[in-house]
Amino acid sequence: MLEATLRVIEHGGVAAVTHRAVAREAGLPATSAAYHFGSVDALLVAALVRAVDRYSALLRRAAAAPDPIAALAKALAGELDGRRRPFVAEYELYLLAARRPALRPAAQRCVDDLAALARLRSDDPLAVRAFCAGVDGLLVQTLVTGTALTAREIEAVLRRLLT
């Protein structure tokens, strides 16, 4: 159901999320989503946690690589390759955390995990903050322009931010 929730958001935004819409997208009876998630907010929190878990795993794999920055750039480029509207549902939920405090812990984990990866290459707090803002900026720009960057382009930007 959580993947179905992300697909509903990807296609229609957070406003399109209802128990009925998610159940329909998941191919389940109309009451299924309401049975498992008592409110739409609970469903949105669970969907964001699912997305954050996936992103955190991507960051952990990159951090474990011999060159974490190159690995992150390659992973992000793979996510942005046009097979789907990259990160649109995840970012919509991430930004919704500004209005819905229940989403903030999961959204904060995105920032914290990304900062941890940056600290592998720099102990400068400003560079780490710039790195996190840069990753967010690159992803948002890709969403609004529809133009994906290559791994080489992403890597160049990320390395510049950590110098």
C-alpha positions in Angstrom: 0.0 0.0 0.0 2.9 2.4 0.7 4.2 2.0 -2.9 0.7 2.6 -4.1 0.5 5.8 -2.0 3.7 7.0 -3.6 2.3 6.4 -7.0 -0.9 8.3 -6.2 1.3 11.2 -5.0 3.5 11.0 -8.1 0.5 11.2 -10.4 -1.9 13.5 -8.5 0.0 15.1 -5.6 -0.7 14.7 -1.9 -4.2 16.1 -2.3 -5.1 13.0 -4.4 -4.3 10.7 -1.5 -7.4 9.1 0.0 -7.9 5.7 1.4 -10.0 4.8 -1.6 -7.5 6.1 -4.1 -4.6 4.2 -2.5 -6.6 1.0 -2.3 -7.6 1.3 -5.9 -4.0 1.9 -7.0 -2.9 -1.1 -4.9 -5.6 -3.3 -6.5 -7.2 -3.9 -3.0 -10.7 -3.6 -1.7 -11.7 0.0 -1.0 -11.6 -0.4 2.8 -8.1 -1.9 2.9 -6.2 1.3 3.3 -8.5 2.6 6.0 -8.3 -0.7 7.9 -4.4 -0.5 8.0 -4.1 3.3 8.3 -6.7 5.1 10.4 -6.1 8.4 8.8 -4.6 9.8 5.6 -1.9 11.5 7.8 -0.9 8.1 9.1 -0.7 6.8 5.5 1.4 9.8 4.5 3.8 9.4 7.4 4.2 5.7 6.6 4.8 6.4 2.9 7.4 9.0 3.8 9.2 6.6 6.1 9.2 4.0 3.3 10.8 6.6 0.9 13.3 7.7 3.6 14.3 4.1 4.3 14.9 3.6 0.5 16.9 6.9 0.4 18.9 6.0 3.5 19.8 2.6 2.0 21.0 4.4 -1.1 23.2 6.7 1.1 24.6 3.8 3.1 25.6 2.0 0.0 27.3 5.1 -1.3 29.0 5.7 2.0 30.4 2.2 2.0 31.9 2.6 -1.5 35.6 3.4 -1.9 34.6 6.8 -3.3 31.4 7.8 -1.6 30.9 11.0 -3.6 31.3 9.2 -7.0 29.0 6.4 -5.7 26.3 8.9 -4.6 26.5 10.7 -7.9 26.1 7.5 -9.8 23.2 6.4 -7.6 21.4 9.8 -8.0 21.9 9.8 -11.8 20.4 6.3 -11.9 17.4 7.5 -10.0 17.0 10.5 -12.3 17.3 8.6 -15.6 13.8 9.3 -16.7 12.1 5.9 -16.0 9.8 7.7 -13.7 9.2 11.2 -12.4 12.2 11.0 -10.1 11.6 11.7 -6.4 8.4 13.7 -7.1 6.4 11.9 -4.5 9.2 11.8 -2.1 9.9 15.5 -2.3 6.3 16.4 -2.1 6.1 14.5 1.2 9.4 15.9 2.3 8.1 19.5 1.8 4.8 18.7 3.4 6.8 18.2 6.6 7.0 22.0 6.8 3.2 22.0 7.4 2.7 18.6 9.1 4.9 18.1 12.1 4.2 14.3 12.1 6.4 14.1 8.9 9.3 16.0 10.3 11.2 13.2 12.0 11.4 11.2 8.8 12.3 14.3 6.7 15.0 15.1 9.2 16.5 11.7 8.8 17.0 12.5 5.1 19.1 15.5 6.1 21.0 13.7 8.8 21.9 10.7 6.6 23.0 12.9 3.8 25.1 15.1 6.2 26.7 11.9 7.6 27.9 11.0 4.1 29.2 14.5 3.5 31.2 14.3 6.8 33.1 11.4 5.4 34.8 13.9 3.1 34.7 17.2 5.1 34.6 18.2 8.7 33.6 21.8 7.8 30.0 22.3 8.9 29.4 24.9 6.2 30.6 22.6 3.5 28.4 19.8 4.9 25.4 22.2 4.9 26.2 23.3 1.3 26.5 19.7 0.2 23.1 18.8 1.6 21.5 21.9 0.1 23.3 21.2 -3.2 21.9 17.6 -3.4 18.4 18.9 -2.6 18.8 21.7 -5.2 20.0 19.3 -7.9 17.1 17.0 -7.3 14.5 19.8 -7.2 15.9 21.4 -10.4 15.6 18.0 -12.1 12.0 17.8 -11.1 11.1 21.3 -12.3 13.1 21.3 -15.5 12.7 17.6 -16.5 16.4 17.6 -17.4 18.4 14.9 -15.7 22.1 15.3 -15.0 24.8 12.7 -15.7 26.7 11.1 -12.9 29.8 13.0 -14.0 27.9 16.4 -13.7 26.5 15.5 -10.3 29.8 14.4 -9.0 31.5 17.6 -10.2 28.9 19.7 -8.3 29.2 17.6 -5.1 33.0 17.7 -5.1 32.9 21.5 -5.5 30.5 21.9 -2.6 32.9 20.0 -0.3 36.0 22.0 -1.1 
